[in-house]
Structures are given as structure tokens and as C-alpha cells.
Amino acid sequence: MTSALLRNIAAQDFAEYRGRVTRLSGARIEADGPLSRLGDYCEIETATGDDVLAEVVVVEPERLILMPLAASSAVSLGGRVVASQRFSRFIVGDGLANRALDALGRPIDGQADPADVESIERRSVLAAALDRVTPDRRITTGLRAIDMLLPIGEGQRIGIFAASGVGKTSLVEQLSRQIECDHVILCLVGERGREVEALWSGHRDKPAGAATTIVAATSDESASMRVRAVEQALAMAEHWRGKGRHVVLFIDSVTRLALALREVGLAAGEPPTLRALTPNVFSALPKIVERCGAIRGGGAITAIFTVLSETDDVDDPIVELMKSLLDGHVILSRRLAEKVHFPAIDVGSSVSRLASHLLDGDALDLSRQVQTILAEYAEARTMVESGIYRKGSSAAIDRAIEIIPLLNEFLRQPASEHADPGAATRQLRALLVDGPTHG
């Protein structure tokens, strides 16, 4: 006990390091101190008495460049800058379950500050890489399209790729309510305040299910706050994973996170590159993905990242980067959404790279049959819809034409429906074996 107390005392820094504001320029504040590292937080005094919190984004021998996390109009030249011990740490603990927080861990749900929490230092993002294990246990989402055809394993990292207006938010909400786990963390980056309230209301009033925590930084908050929301959510997820629990982390969306990282990078003087994105975007996203996953000895973070694509062709650099990093991707189709087919999952274009590990022999065979039917129909769709194709030209295409309507009906699912995997397997088997006669 005594040695632990001495170590704790030795780790404390009782000196107050400070500096002064030397220049104000748009979203940047320059100061001659305090002694800091990249990513540290400082508090800047103002004439109104309300200190402004700012993140250190550049460290040079004679100056710091800081990005304020809130409006900085009250900051003036000569204002005192002090290193912030409190906000250079993250809060974690069971007291955060079933709460809604901002990026600094402060409650936004109208309740008192959470109890049973502790603060932790920033941790290495690539620690324990050799302790990662390949997901081998399928988790139930209650969605037939995913459980039957695009399975998710405990600790898998997947992406939901979609243009605007095709049901991405509804799919995230349905998954977060139904997915099988110990904790759900919804990290909302640059989201509208109305959407944050709607998601929180839906989870607050649900009768059962996993404990849910929302970490939100809305679109009107600073770039640093939007980035920190992800770091706060990851710190909580890693804490619970370290206790052997299964955490499902939603980050919505990676695209808005990338824009926030670009804003930070530009303020730090980084050069814009492809699509005006700065180099820090391409270095930060892989580290965020690698912090998720299953670890040896128990505990897993199953990560679901949403990515906004500029077009339905899914060809922008953030989409391509995330597809290369993740263990699978779910693509939402505007064509299906326009036909009121929800969830609008384009199964033929989507991929689960761990399907062969997660599905048993019979289920894997059914999944491959569906993929084959969808591929045959996709290849002939233009001819079929234009009336050029003649029945009897191809047995495979004829079968696909017969089964596709039934398959689409099978894949449609109301947001309130939680499908049982066993019943869904029997239904899919009957559809593929008996075809239209059992529609």
C-alpha cells in the first residue's frame, strides 16, 4: 500500500507550467508555452473568466499552436495558457453505461455527473498487436441480410458504406438496439443535434438489451472536439474490453471524422493532398481501426464504421482506404432504397471476409448459393429489364429471375423486427431448394 502511494505521488506533477498568448489567427492560437506534447490540452484564460480549452497541434522550440475546442472570441493577446491535467485524460468505468456524454466525458443527458468512474492517460494505439485473435464466434444482429449472408464475428471491424438518404442512420439504430453484446457505444461525429436526441431517446426507453453509451460531438462543435469524441469512445471500449467484455463500437461517421482531422491538419500547417485531405488523415484512420478487435484471453471490440460516399459508385479515397483496412463492408444501395427495400443492403456488392470462418457448412453453402444467384441476375439485369433476354437462354439466369423476387422479400425487414437466425436459415433453405412454389 505504501509503495503504491509513493508511486502515485511520484507520478504527479505539482508544478504549474504556463505561457502567454502571442498571436490569434482564425482557428489557431499561438502561445510561448506551457511545456506540452502533441495532443495535450491547455486552458486559456479570458477577460470574461470562462477559460477556453484548446488542443496542442504543433510544438516548436519557441511556440505552440493550439486549436480551441469552443468559441475563442474572448481570448486576447497576453492571456495566460496553463496545461490542463483534467482534460488530458479520459474517463472510463461502469458509471458511463446507459449515459449520453460529450467528447470531454461530460453528461449531456440531463443527469448528474456519472459515479463509479476513473480517469486514464492516453494509451498507445498499437499496443498488444500480437495479442489479437481472429474472430471465430458469430454474433446475432437480428437482421437476416447480415446474419445469413454477411455474418459479423465478435471483434470484427466492418464498414457501412452509403450515400446520403439511403437509410444509413436507421440501419445503425436498428443494429445498435438488437446486436448481441455486453456494451454498445455510439460515437456520433459531426451529427445533427436532432439525430443525437432521437438516438438517445430510442435507447433510453428500450426495455432490455446491452448497456448503451452515446458519445457525441455535433456538427457545430470544433474539429478538435469531433476528433476527441472518437478518442473518448475508444478509451471506454478498451477499458471494458480489458475486463473481458464484448463491446460493439459504432463510429458514425468516418467521413466526418476525416474532415475534422483535415481541419486540424490544415491548422497545424500540413499540406493538402488527395481531395484536399491532409497526411494526418491517412495516418490516423488505420490506428483507430487497429485499436479495435478481439484480444487473446477474452474481451473484444466489434467496430462498425459508417462511411459517407459521394456517389453510389463508392470511389472516394476515404472509402477506398477504409475498405482496405476493414474485415468486411456493407454497401447500401440507392436503387434498393428507391424501391422501398429496407434495409437497402446490396448483398451482391457487400463482403464479409470472415464468412468462411463464421458460417458452418450448411449455412455457408446457402450463402454462396445466394451470392451466385445475385451475380447471375446482376450480369443479366440490363437484358432482363430491357426485354432483350428470352427465357430458356440460360438455366442459371432463368432460376435467378424466378428466385430474385422471393429473395428480395426475404431480405426486406421492418426496423422493429428481430429475426431469429434459426428460423431465417430454415426459411432461406426452403426458398433455395423449393423455389417459387414456396414463395
N, C-alpha and C positions, 0 to 999 in steps of 0.2 A: 504494500500500500504506500509506504513512504517513498520507495523508488519510483513508483508510477507518478506520485505527486511531484517529485523533483523533476522528472522528465517533462511533465506538463508545464511546470514553471519555466524550465529551460527553453521550451518551445515558444514561449510568449515573447513578444516584442513590446517592451514598455516605453520605448521612445516614440514620440510623435514626429514623423517626418512630414515636412511641409514645403510648399513652394508658393509661387505667385503667378497669377495670370499675366502673360506678356503679350498675347495677341488674340483677337477674336476675328474669326473669318467664317461666315456661314455656319456650316455644321461642325466646324473644327474649333477647338480651343487649344491654344499653345500655352505652356507653362514652363517655368525653370525648375520644377520639382513637383512632388517629392521623389525620393528614391523608389522606383517602381519597376515592375516587369510587364511585358506584354500581357494584356488581358486583365491586369489588376484594375480595381475600381478606386476612384478618388471622389471626395466630396468637395465641392467648390462653394465657398461662402458667397452670399449675395446681399445686397442692400436691404432686401425685404426680410432677411432672416431665414428664408427657406433654402437650405443648401441644395445644390444641383449635383446629382450623381453622374459621373462620367467614366467611360472606359478608356484605358490607355491603349492606343492603337499603334503608336510609334514611340520608340525610345532612342534618343540620341544623346551624345555626351553633354550637350548644353540645353536640351529642351525635351519636353514631352508633347505629344499631340494626343488630345483626348476627344472622344465623341460623347456628347451629353446624352443621357437616357431620357431626358424630358426637355421641355422648353427652356432655352438658355438665355432668353431676352433680359433677364435680371442680372446676369453675370457682367461684371465690369473689370476693366484693367486693374491689376493690383489685387484682385480678390484672392483670398487665401485658399490654397489647394492642399488637402490633407488626405493621406492614404486611408481608405475605408477598410477596416478589418471585417466588419459585419458582412458587407456585400461582396467581399472577395471569396466568400464561402457559399455553399448551397445547403438548404435544409432538406433532410430526409427523415423517414420514420413512419410508423403506422398511424400517427396522428394526421397524416396527409391523405389517408384513404377516404374516399367519398367527400372530397373537398374540391373547390374551384379556386385556383391561385393565379397570381400574375407571374411574370418572369422572375421577380425577385422573391417569390415564395410567400407573398402577402395575400391574405384571403380576399377574394372578390365575390364571395357567395353570401355576404351579409352576416356571417358568423364570426365568432371571436377567433383570435389567433389560435392555430392548432396546438394541441398539447401532445406530449409524447413524441417530440422531435429532437433531432440533433443536427449540428452543422458539420459539414465535411469540407476539406480542402478540394481544390480542383485536382482531379486524378489523371494519370497517364491514359491517353486514349487508346493506346495499342498494347496495354498491359495484358499479360497472360494469353497471348495469341496461341501458344502451343497447347493451352488447356481447352481450346474449342473442340466441340464434337459435332459430327454430322447429325442433323435432326433425324430421328427414326420413329417418332411417335406422332401419328396423325392427330390433329385437334379438330374438333367439331365446330363448324361455324353456323350450322343451321341453314346454309344456302346450298341448294342442290348443285348449281353450276360449279361451285368451288369444291364441296366435299366429294362429289363424284368424279369430276373431270380435272380439277386444278387444285389438288389437295395441298394443305398447308401443314408443315411439321412444326413441332414445338422447338422454337429457336430459329426458324427460317426467316429470311428477310425477303419480302416481296414488295412490288410496286403496283399501284393502281394508276394507270395512265389514261388520261381523258382530256378532251377539250371541254370548254365550258358548256353547261346546260344539258349534260347527258346523265345526270343522276349520281355524280361522284359523292356529294355530301350525304345523300340518302343512303348510299351503299355503306359509307363509313359509319353512319349512325346505326344501321342495321347490324353490321358486323360487331361494332363495339358493344351492343346490347346482348348479342347472342353468343359470342365466341367463348369457348371453354378455356378458363384460366383462373389464376388467383387474383390478379390485379389488371385493370385496364387503365392506361394513361393516354389521354387525348391531348396532344400538344398542337395547339392551333396557332399557326404563324401567319400574321397579317390577315386574319379573318375579320369579317364584319362583326360588330358587337351584337347584332341581332342573331347571327348564327351561333355565337358563343352562348347566348342566353337560351336559345332553343335546344342546343345540345345538353346544356346543364339541366334544364327543366326535364328533358326526357329521361336522363339518368337519375336525377334526384327522386323522381316519383316511381321508378321501376320497383316492382315488388321483390325481386330476387336477382341473383346473378353476381358476377365478380365486383369487388370494390372498385370504384371508378374515381379517378382524379383528373381534373382538367387543368392544364397549364396554358394560359392564353396570353398572347401579345397581339392586340388588334392592329388593324391597318393604319390607324392614326398614331401609333407609338413609334419610337425611334428605331432605327436599324439595329442598334445595339441591344435594345430590349427584345426585338424579334429573334435575334441570334441567341440571346441568353435564355429565352424560353425553352429552346431545344436543349441547351446545356442543363438547365434545371430538371427537365423531364428525364434526361438520360441519367443524371445523378440519382434520382429517385428509383428509376428502373434498375440501375446497377446495384443499389442498396438492397432492394427486395430480391434481386437475383442472387446476391451473395448470401441471403438467408435461405436459399434453396427453393424459392418460389418461382412460379411461372408468370411472367409479366407480358402483356401484349401492349406494345407501344405504337400508337398512331402518330405520325408526323404529317400534318396537313397545312401547307403543302411544301414540298422540297423546292418547288419553283419560287415561291415567295421567300423561302429561306435563302435561296441563291441570290435573289435581288437584294436582300438585306446584306448579305456578305459582300456583294458588289459595292454597295453604298459605303460599307466600312472600308473596303479595299481602296476605293477612289479617295476617300478622306485621308487614308494613310499614304497616298501618293503612288499606288500601284498602277501600272499601265493597263488600259482596257485591251482585251484580246478578242477572241471569237465572240460575236454578238455583244460586244462591249462588256463581256464578263471579265473580271479581274482574276489573276492567278490564284488568289486565296480561295476562290470558289471551288476550283478543281482540286485543291489540296485538302479542304475542309470536309467535303462531302464523303470521300472514301473513309476518313477517320470516323465520321459519325456512323456510317454503316457498319464498320468493323467493331464498334463498341457493342453492337447487338449480337445476339446469337446464344447458343446453349454452351454451358461450360461443364467440364468434367466434374463429376461429383454431385451434380444436381443444380437446378436453377437455370432459367432460360429467359431471354428477351426475344419474343417473336415481334419483329418490326414490320409495320405496314406503312409504306411511304406513298403519299399521293403526289402525282406529278401532273401539272397542267401542261398540255401540249398546245402549241399554237395552231396546229391543224390536225385533222384526223389521220394524217399520214405519219405522225409521230416521228418527226425528223429533226428536232432541235437538239442542241448539244447537251442540255441537261437531261433530256430523255435518253439520249444515247449513252451518256455517262452512267446514269442510274441502271439502265438495262445491263450494262457490262459488270456492275458491282453486285447486283441482287441475285437471289436464288430463284427468281421467277417473276413474271409480270402478268397482270390482269389488265386487259385493254377494254375500255368502254367504247361502244360504237354509236355514233350519232344516227346511223341508218337504223339500228335497232330501237334507239330511243324515239325516233320519229314514228315508229310503228307501235309505240306504247308497249314495248317489250322491256320490262324491268325485272331484275337488274339487267342493264344493257351490256352484258359481258359478251364480247366477241370471243367465244371459246376457241375457234379455229386460229385466231391470231395470238392468243394468250399462251403462256408456257409456265409449267411448274417443273423446275429442273430436278426436283426430288420425287416426282411421281412414282418412279420405279422403286424407290425405297419405301414409300409410304403406303402404296396400294398393294393388297395381296393379289394372288394370281388371277382370280375371277374378276375382281374389281378393276385390275389393270387391263385385262382383256376387254372389258366393257368400255373403258375409257379410250382405248386405242381404236375400237370399232367406231365410236362416235367421232373421233378425230378424222378417221378415214372417210366417213360419210360426209362430214363437213368439208373436207378438202375436195372430194369429188364434186360436191354441189357448187362450191366456190369456183372451181375451174370451169364448170358448165353454166354458171348462173346467167351470164350475158346472153348465151344462146337460148336458154330456157325462157328468160323474161322477154326476149325479143321475138319468140315464136319460131326461131330457126331450128331448134332441136326437135327431132322426131323420136317418139317412143320406140324402143327396140334397138336404137343405135348402140347403146351401151347398157349392159345389165347393171353395172355399178351405178351409173347415173340414174337409171330407172329406179333402183332401190333408194337412192338418196332422195329423189323427188318425192317418193311415197312417204319416206320416214321424216323428212325435214319438218313438215307441219306438226307432227306429233312430238318431235324432239324440241321444237320451239315452245310448245305448250308445256312440256316437262320442265324446261329451263326458266319459264316465267314464274315469278314468285312474289306475292304481296309482301310489303315491308313488315307486316305483322306476323307472317308465317315463319315458324321454326320447323324446318324439315328434319325428320328422323332419318339418319343415314341408312339404317337397315331397310326401312320401307322404301326409301328412294332407290336403293340398289335393286330391290325386287321389281319396282316399277320400271326402271331402266332396262333390266334384263327382259322383262315381258315385252317392252316396246321393241327392242332389237331382235328378239327371237321370233315374236309373232307378228310384228309389224302393224300395219294399219287395221287389221282385224280386231286388235285390242286397243285402238285409239280411244 
